[in-house]
Amino acid sequence: MLIAPEVAEALAHRRPVVALESTLISHGLPRPRNLGVAHEVEATVRDVGAVPATVALVAGEARLGLDEDALRAIASREDVAKCGVRDLAPVAARGGYGATTVAATAHLAARAGIGVFATGGLGGIHRRARDTWDESADLDTLARTGIVVVCAGVKSILDVGATLERLETLGVTVLGYGTDRFPGFYLADSGHPVPWRVDSPAEVAAVLASQAELGTDGRAVVVANPLSSEEQLDPELHDRVLSDGLMAADREGVAGKEVTPFLLDFLHRGTAGESLAANLRLVVRNAGLAAEIAAAVARG
């Protein structure tokens, strides 16, 4: 792994650092908007007083903290692989380029000593998992990686209730930030409660301190940070377009790992871009909160 000098210096002096995933840059946003969003998210982290560490594989090397050339490569190259944990070694061995998912980012960040990570939404249990056994590798990685993940809940195209049950089984702590309801990515409320609520970065830091004292710190802490009701995607529009998208996926025989990108694209087109706008809002919000949490942890 190559840790950027700025990131390494911050870690050495116990200053706040926030890891950022790169799949959103390479696979989740249209070009050239993706590069601008990557800059905006990093700037948001800096504005709060933390150091951003965007994570990716660049020419076979795992990097934590990307310079401008590396960031542009991840944003623009056509051969950037989407890397979960299992994909890191093959892509690195071939000297390739890879954008890291939630799981891969959490894994590499924790190895580097970074304790806080911001993303959009978690992967989880797919709606037809009883037939397909389709479950995101994010969940298993969070069950064995001690890191704070600030997100907007679980992607609403998934089975949110089943995902929360799975997180409970895996012993992953889930906190609602300023809410008693678990957010649904584009939606402020997924229809499910959160097990625990926190209302400040200091409270999150206190949970981490208690984890360390009790020896339960080998698993992730998920901080679910909802969009406000004014910022969320209109729930009726969301439900209607998602229902249409699920039927379209059936008609077209879309299955397996292709379902998620198919539905996200369907939502983008079916909401005239409103789902993308909500996605961008929540990514920036999560980065800012993650920086505040990292700062609270650094203060001890």
HUZI-V635098 format. One record per residue. N is the residue number from 0. RES is the residue in one letter. D_CENTER is the distance of its C-alpha to the mean C-alpha in Angstrom with 1 decimal. Layout:
BEGIN
N/RES/D_CENTER  N/RES/D_CENTER
END
This chain:
BEGIN
0/M/20.7  1/L/21.5  2/I/20.2  3/A/21.0  4/P/24.0  5/E/22.5  6/V/19.6  7/A/22.3  8/E/24.6  9/A/22.2  10/L/21.4  11/A/25.1  12/H/26.0  13/R/23.4  14/R/21.9  15/P/18.4  16/V/15.7  17/V/12.0  18/A/9.9  19/L/7.9  20/E/6.7  21/S/9.5  22/T/9.2  23/L/8.7  24/I/11.9  25/S/13.9  26/H/13.2  27/G/11.5  28/L/13.9  29/P/17.7  30/R/19.8  31/P/20.8  32/R/18.6  33/N/15.5  34/L/17.2  35/G/18.1  36/V/14.6  37/A/13.5  38/H/16.6  39/E/16.0  40/V/12.6  41/E/14.4  42/A/17.4  43/T/15.8  44/V/14.8  45/R/18.4  46/D/20.0  47/V/19.0  48/G/20.5  49/A/17.8  50/V/17.4  51/P/14.3  52/A/13.6  53/T/11.9  54/V/11.9  55/A/13.8  56/L/17.0  57/V/19.9  58/A/23.3  59/G/22.6  60/E/21.3  61/A/18.0  62/R/17.5  63/L/15.6  64/G/16.4  65/L/17.6  66/D/20.9  67/E/21.6  68/D/23.1  69/A/20.2  70/L/17.7  71/R/20.2  72/A/20.6  73/I/16.9  74/A/17.2  75/S/20.6  76/R/21.6  77/E/22.2  78/D/21.8  79/V/18.2  80/A/17.1  81/K/13.8  82/C/13.4  83/G/12.4  84/V/14.2  85/R/17.4  86/D/17.5  87/L/17.3  88/A/21.0  89/P/22.5  90/V/20.9  91/A/21.9  92/A/25.4  93/R/26.0  94/G/25.1  95/G/22.5  96/Y/19.5  97/G/16.0  98/A/12.5  99/T/10.0  100/T/7.5  101/V/5.0  102/A/8.6  103/A/10.4  104/T/8.6  105/A/9.0  106/H/12.5  107/L/13.7  108/A/12.6  109/A/14.4  110/R/17.3  111/A/17.7  112/G/17.9  113/I/14.8  114/G/14.0  115/V/11.2  116/F/7.6  117/A/5.7  118/T/2.7  119/G/4.4  120/G/4.9  121/L/5.5  122/G/8.3  123/G/11.6  124/I/15.3  125/H/16.8  126/R/19.6  127/R/22.3  128/A/21.2  129/R/24.7  130/D/26.1  131/T/23.5  132/W/21.8  133/D/18.5  134/E/15.8  135/S/12.4  136/A/12.6  137/D/9.3  138/L/11.8  139/D/14.5  140/T/12.6  141/L/11.4  142/A/15.1  143/R/16.4  144/T/14.2  145/G/15.0  146/I/12.1  147/V/10.7  148/V/7.1  149/V/7.1  150/C/5.6  151/A/8.2  152/G/9.0  153/V/9.2  154/K/9.9  155/S/13.6  156/I/15.1  157/L/14.6  158/D/16.9  159/V/15.3  160/G/18.3  161/A/18.5  162/T/14.9  163/L/15.8  164/E/19.0  165/R/17.4  166/L/15.2  167/E/18.6  168/T/20.4  169/L/18.2  170/G/18.7  171/V/15.2  172/T/15.7  173/V/14.2  174/L/15.0  175/G/15.4  176/Y/15.5  177/G/18.7  178/T/18.9  179/D/20.5  180/R/18.7  181/F/15.3  182/P/13.6  183/G/13.1  184/F/10.5  185/Y/13.5  186/L/15.8  187/A/16.4  188/D/17.8  189/S/16.9  190/G/20.4  191/H/19.5  192/P/20.1  193/V/18.0  194/P/19.9  195/W/19.8  196/R/19.6  197/V/19.3  198/D/20.4  199/S/20.0  200/P/18.1  201/A/21.3  202/E/20.9  203/V/17.5  204/A/19.4  205/A/22.2  206/V/20.2  207/L/19.1  208/A/22.8  209/S/24.0  210/Q/21.8  211/A/23.3  212/E/26.8  213/L/26.5  214/G/25.1  215/T/22.1  216/D/19.6  217/G/18.8  218/R/15.9  219/A/12.5  220/V/12.6  221/V/10.1  222/V/10.8  223/A/10.6  224/N/11.4  225/P/13.3  226/L/14.7  227/S/18.4  228/S/20.9  229/E/22.1  230/E/18.8  231/Q/17.5  232/L/18.6  233/D/22.1  234/P/21.8  235/E/24.9  236/L/23.9  237/H/20.5  238/D/22.4  239/R/25.1  240/V/23.2  241/L/20.9  242/S/24.1  243/D/25.7  244/G/22.8  245/L/23.1  246/M/26.8  247/A/26.5  248/A/24.3  249/D/27.2  250/R/29.8  251/E/28.4  252/G/27.7  253/V/24.0  254/A/22.6  255/G/20.2  256/K/17.2  257/E/18.7  258/V/18.2  259/T/14.6  260/P/15.3  261/F/18.7  262/L/17.7  263/L/15.2  264/D/18.0  265/F/20.5  266/L/18.8  267/H/18.7  268/R/22.4  269/G/23.5  270/T/22.3  271/A/23.7  272/G/20.5  273/E/19.6  274/S/16.4  275/L/15.3  276/A/16.5  277/A/14.6  278/N/11.3  279/L/12.4  280/R/13.5  281/L/10.5  282/V/8.4  283/V/11.5  284/R/12.1  285/N/9.0  286/A/9.9  287/G/13.4  288/L/13.0  289/A/11.2  290/A/14.2  291/E/16.6  292/I/15.5  293/A/15.8  294/A/19.2  295/A/20.3  296/V/19.6  297/A/21.5  298/R/24.4  299/G/24.7
END
